[in-house]
Amino acid sequence: MTPRSPQQKTYHTSNPVAETAIDRTIPDLPIAQLSDEDKYFRTHKAPPYLPEIEQQVNDFIEYHASNTGKRIVLVTSGGTTVPLENNTVRFIDNFSAGTRGATSAEYFLENGYAVIFLHREFSLLPYSRHYSHTTNCFLDYMTEVNNKVEINPDFADEMLVVLRKYKEAKESQSLLLLPFTNVNQYLYTLKLMAILLQKIENKALFYLAAAVSDFFLPQSRMPHHKIQSQAAGKLIIDLEQVPKFLRRLVDNWAPSAMIVSFKLETDHLILIDKAKGALDRYQHQLVIGNLLQTRKKEVVFVHPDGSEVWIRLTDEQKAKDMDIEGLIIPAVIKEHSQWIEKYSK
Ligand code: PMT
């Protein structure tokens, strides 16, 4: 079990909510004048644990506002699932393991930020990522000496560095872990976080590295039980488009915060245009573009003024297995400082 901060309760977002299958009390076609985002929240129920999370996040924000004065970054990480059944046997998923988010969270912590880590349950976590999903079994990091388990000396020095950083994050109460599994849980939690973080205005930073589903099956059409193969014959899935919440985040939910989104593409010819398109549409501060094939070695910062700045690991840094997030995060923090300065005038 992953050890958590003493104040933190563990939520399991991967369990289905039995009551919400084919809920006929929810209108399938909401009234016409609502925006797509409003329609979404009207026709989809909030996760039942949301009020408890609200309390935790309020306490976290209050603690740092009163005691440390730290800036707070909301890092989203990992992929969202799209369940096809309420008692979910089958779901649509994506590739993201949460490497970008978990690694970025560590560098934000090292640079003095408090971090709310909104992540896909069971994806990579800050610090434990070094050991949890490697090709080794975690037992390979241990050895037996005189009938006792010890850390294998080959890994001990490196582990000590990680352990110290982890302890520091925990003891300073600077890391809050919040899980999601499906896209509905993600959207509700993101909205809630944004509204709560309004309290610290421009000291809040949104770093949206999660790979959010673009299509989903509305709750009103979701079967309660596992789809039966005999009854279905061919399975034809009719998905709706997930509304683009980023504009709502920028305009209404977090109007004073700096917002950084990611743009993932697989075709390098369209990456920059897509990043610029996102800035035009959502009017936020920074898009970090990355290609699936090269995302661990290079990214591009695209700004509203049209400027593009590539960040690349050098050959020497690659040879040392350095994380590109070690270059990305200081650059993002520099822009956040400029944002705070500009906004405070
Ligand atoms: O986890 P790793 O394996 O390390 O991979 C990291 C990553 C490649 C997933 C990450 O670096 C990345 O690019 N994440 C964003 C991928 C993505 O979802 O891109 P998008 O084009 O679908 O969305 C762009 C932005 O719009 C996202 O920041 C998202 O928050 C936002 N969005 C998306 C869908 C939606 N319905 N509403 C949104 O607001």
Residues whose N, C-alpha, C, O or C-beta is under 5 A from the ligand:
A	BS01	PMT	G78 F95 S96 A97 G98 T99 R100 L208 A209 A210 A211 V212 S213 V242 P243 K244 F245 L246 S261 F262 K263 L264 N290 R295
